[in-house]
Amino acid sequence: MADINTVIGFSEENKKLIQNKLSDKNFKYSDWSNDDLKEIRKVIRDFYRNLTQKCTYCQRDISLQSASNCHVEHIIAKSLSPLKFIFEPKNLCVICADCNEIKKNKEVENHVTKRKSMTNYPRSSNAFLIYHPHFDNYDEHIYKCDDIYIDLSTKGSFTIHICKLNNRIHKYGFEPSMLNKSELFDLFNSIMSEENYTKQEILMKKLRKYFISLK
């Protein structure tokens, strides 16, 4: 089952504004930040953050009041998609400031050459290279242990890569590029679940030894 099973429903007033925007030949994706769309941005942000309360990609907490660490995410970037996808409910979610800055307008779809001629938003998970909260279950693609992310699928690996999810793991003494190995799942899990400090240190030494052997 997908992580997001309910999409936002816009009010009649908001629908009218959206229609006016899409009918305006001068409307462009960069107008998303204009003041006249502030209320729609707020409605979208409030809906999805109340629904998930976490960043879609890194699963860390987002701001529950402020917009500073709760950004409206366009899964297919605004600059890369038909204008109407800017308001497409299934193209929307919320993410933290870090993921917003890192992902930006990176490609996330399969068959991107067909995108500009698309009339309907993709309807299945297979259309996307990245984890998509409206079609996918996060736990089937990524295993998160504190600040460590382990890929469980090709889509999970791509999501970790495109959002640089392992950019905080330097404190464990190794580099993010070394973590694309699902066979380390059990070892990471043991480290994160071990409450005895001495035993955790032993496991960490084993992990470091493993990575040294790869050099």
SULHUPE-V811096 format. One record per run of one state. SS is the DSSP state (H for helix, E for strand, C for the rest). FROM is the first residue (numbers start at 0). TO is the last residue. If there is no record, write none. Layout:
<<SS;FROM;TO> <SS;FROM;TO>>
This chain:
<<C;0;10> <H;11;22> <C;23;27> <H;28;32> <C;33;33> <H;34;51> <C;52;52> <E;53;53> <C;54;59> <E;60;60> <C;61;69> <E;70;73> <C;74;76> <H;77;79> <C;80;81> <H;82;86> <C;87;87> <H;88;90> <E;91;94> <C;95;95> <H;96;102> <C;103;107> <E;108;108> <C;109;110> <H;111;116> <C;117;123> <H;124;126> <E;127;127> <C;128;136> <H;137;139> <C;140;140> <E;141;144> <C;145;146> <E;147;150> <C;151;152> <H;153;162> <C;163;167> <H;168;171> <C;172;174> <H;175;177> <C;178;180> <H;181;192> <C;193;195> <H;196;213> <C;214;214>>
